[in-house]
Amino acid sequence: MKYFWTLFILLFSSSSFAALSGKWQLIYDYGCDGGEKIATYQFESNNTWKSITSSSSGIYATEDDMLILQFNSSKTHPTVYAGNQENLTRYTGIMRNWNGNTGCFELDKVGNLD
């Protein structure tokens, strides 16, 4: 299944990778019950991203106003995030990991828009 999502994301290509480049803050909540956690990630124009504070990393794709992130970690179950762009600095959506846990998220641009 991991290879299916990787292939899907790579085929879900877009010319807007550069628009997502930079530092973003992920606010995620398994269960969407108010138990939010926050992490900061650096997004690169080659459709990869990595954590600012840990070894977590992944790949992403955008198309029109849609975003898909695949989170890879040796410590947790891989997670896929799917969301819609609300404006130039925010995406919101849902997530699910391979263990079946689901939740919601918000991804916000950090700092200025260069």
N, C-alpha and C positions, 0 to 999 in steps of 0.2 A: 504494500500500500504506500510505503514511503516513496518508492520510485514513481508511482502514479502521480502523487502531488508534485514532486519535483519536476516531472515532465510537464504536467499541466501548467505550473507556474512559468516554466521556461517558454512554453508555447504561447502563453498569455502575454505576448510581448507588447511593448509600447514604446513610443518615442519620448514619453514624459518622465523617464527615470531621473533626469537631471532636476526636475522640479521638486523631487522628494529629497534630494541631496542635502545633507546637513544634520544638525542635531535635533532629535525629536524626543518628547517625553511620552511614554506609554503609561496610561492609567488603566489597569485591568482589574476585573472583579469576577472571580469564579462564582457562579451562582447568581450574579447580578443582585446581591443582597446587601450591598453597602460596605462590604469588606474589601475596599480598594487597596491595591498595591501600586507603587510607582517605580518605574525604571526609565533610564535615559539611554538612548541608542544613537549611534552615528550611522546615517544612511549614505551610501556611496552611489555614484552615478552608474556603476556596473551592476546594478540590481542586487547588491549584497548589503547587509547591515550587521553591526556588532554592538555589544553592550559597552558602555563607557566604563563600567565598574566590575564586570565579570567576564568570563570566557564565552558567554552566550553569543550566538550569531545565527544568521539565516539568510534567506533570499526573499525578494519581494517582486511584485509586478503591479503595474497600474494600467488601467484602460478606461478612458473617459473619466468618469468620477468614481471608479471602483478601485479598491486596493486589496491585494491578497499578500499576506505575510506568512512565511513558513519559519517557525522557530525551531532551531535544532539545539539540543542540549544533552550532554552525557549524563546530567544529574536528574533530569525530569523527562516526562513523556513529551515527544515533539508535539507542537501546537500549531494550528493553522488559524489565522485571523482573516476575516473577510469584512470589509466595510465600505462605506460611501464617504466621499469627500463632502464636507459641509461648507467649507470655504478654503481659501488658500493655505490656511494654517491648521486645519482640523479635519480628522477622519473619525468616524464612529462606526461601531459594528459589533459583530459577535465572534466568538472563538470556540474552538473545540480541540481537546488534545486526544491522543491515541488511546488514552485510558477511558474516554467517554465523558470526561468532565467538560462542561460548557460554561460560558460566561459572556460578558460584554466588555468592550474596551473603548477608549478614547485615545487618539494619537494627536499630540499637539506640537507644532513647530516651536523650538526654543530659540529665543533671540530674534534678531531682525531678519527680514526677507532680503537676501542679497541677490 
